[in-house]
Amino acid sequence: MSNEFSLLMILLKQFRMKKSLLLILIFTSCISLFSQSSKNIPNIQIKNLQNEIVNTQELFDGKSWVILSFWATWCKPCIKELDAYNENIIDWSDETGVKLYAISIDNARSMSRVAPFVNGRGWENIEFYLDPNEDFKRAMNVINVPHTLLLDGNGKIIWQHTSYTEGDEYELYDVIKEKSSK
């Protein structure tokens, strides 16, 4: 009986250790998930319109607010939204220091049409990038376009919005003014 009791005690100790390890694993996972909810920008390579590789973390300087607008050439609401942003971003930037980056999710077949499309629209106030494999889109949990995110200078998501209706740009501007003044 003492051998059975000893074996039972050993098993109980192992169970407690496994239980403790499981609790530690759950705790660290929760911390990781919590930190991702206020995550900084992921480290992903995208391309500018000159086909040069840019790391997404280079878009953030630690102080300027950043608008990321995910869009595609085939998306009519995206085009309307970018028209509105292009009209307003100079004033917004002068007042708040915000920067605007438009990330095209056009695929490899249509990616070559993005630069001529942008130039034809006259969007000279916006900095454009390509996300040909949609890695950045997935990392930012963007499902549909247009999808706009407002991030602080460290890449923490402060606000986001999907779709576009005329006047939505003013809601974004109000959020920028409110958050950047704090």
N, C-alpha and C positions, 0 to 999 in steps of 0.2 A: 504494500500500500504506500509506503514512503517513496518508492520509485515513481509510482503514478502521481503522487502528490508533488514531487520534485519536478516531474515532467510538466504537470499542470502549471506550476509556478513559473517555470521557464517560458512556457507558451504565453502565459499572462503577461510577463515582462516584455516579451517580443511584441505582443499585441499593443501594449501601452506605448512602446517605442515607435511602432508603425503608426499608431494613432497620433502620436506627437508629431511625427514626420509629416503625416497627412495634414494635420492642422497648420503646421508651418508652411507647407506647400500651398494650402488654401489661402492663408494669410498673405503670403508674398504675391500670389496671383491677384488677390483683391487690390493690393497696393499697386500692382502693375496696371490693372484695369483702371483704377482711379486716376493714376497719373496719365493714362492715355486719354481720358476724357478731357483733360486740359493739356493735351500733348502739344509739343512743338512740331514744327514742320518736318516731315520725313526727309530723309537724305536720298533723293531720287534724281536721276539725270533726265533732263528734258532738252529740247533744242530751241535756239532762237530762230528767227526767220532767215538767217544767213547759214543755217544748218550747223551752227556751232553748239557743242554740248555745254549746258549750264546746269549746275547743281541747284536744286530747289532751295537749299539753305542759303545760297548766295542772294536770294531775293529779299532777305531780311537783314537789317542792319542793327537790330536790337533796340531801335527807338521809333522808327516810322511805322505808322499803321499801314496795312496792306490790304487791298481788295484783290481777291482772286476771282476771276470770272471764267468759269468753264463754259465753253461754247463750241459750236461746229458750223461750218459754212452752209450746211443744209438746214439749219434750224432758224426759221423765221423769227420766233420770239428772241433768240439770241442776237440776231442782227439788230432788231429794234432796241434791245437793251444796250448793246454796244454803241449804237448811235446816240442814245441818251447819255451814256457815260462819257463818250467823247466830247459832247457838248459841255459837260459840267466839270470834268476832272481837273482842268487847269484852276478853276476857282476853288474847288474843294482842296486841292493840293496847296494852293497859296494860303488858304485859311487854316488848314489842319495839318499839312505835311503828309497827307495820305498818298500812297502810291497805288497805281492800278496795273495789274498784270492780267492779260487775257490768255487763257490756256486752251488752245484748240485741241479737241479730241478727234479730229479728222483722222481716219485710218491711213495706212501706208499708200493706198491707191489714190486718195484724194488730198493727201498732205501737200503735194506739189502745187495745188491750186490755192493754198491758204495765203501765201504772200501776194500773189496777184489780186486775189479777192480783197485783202486788207488794203492794198494800195489803191485799188479802184474805189473803195468806199471812202477814202480820205480820212482814215482813222489815225492821224498822226500824233494824237495825244495819248495813245495807249501803247504799252509795251507788250508785244505778242510773243508767245512761246508755243511750241508744238509738243504734244504728248502722244507720239505715234503708237505706242503700245498700251496706252491708257494706264500705265503704272501709277502715275501721280493721281489720276482720277480715282483709281481704286484705293490708293493709300489715304485719300481724303474723304472716302466714303461718298463720292459723288455718283449718283445713279442716273439721273436725267439732267439734260441741259435745257435751258440755262440754269446754272447753279452758281450763286455768288456767295463768297465767304469774306468776312471781315476778320482780319487777324491783327493781333498786336505786333510790335516790333520783334518779338521773340518767336512768333509763329503760333501763338495760342489762339484758337478759334474763339472769337467773341460773339459773332452773329453769323447766321447764314440764311439764305433764302433760295427757293427753287421757283422756276417759271418766271414769267415777266408779264406785267400789265403796266400800261402807261402810268407813270407816276410812282412806280416802285422805287425809282432812283432817289426820290425825295425822302422816302422812309429810310433808305440806306444812309443818306446824308445826315438825317436827324440822329441816327445811331452813332455815326462817326463824330459828330459835334458833341453829343452827350458823353460818349466814352473817352474821347481824346482830351476832354477838358478836365478829367478827373486826375 
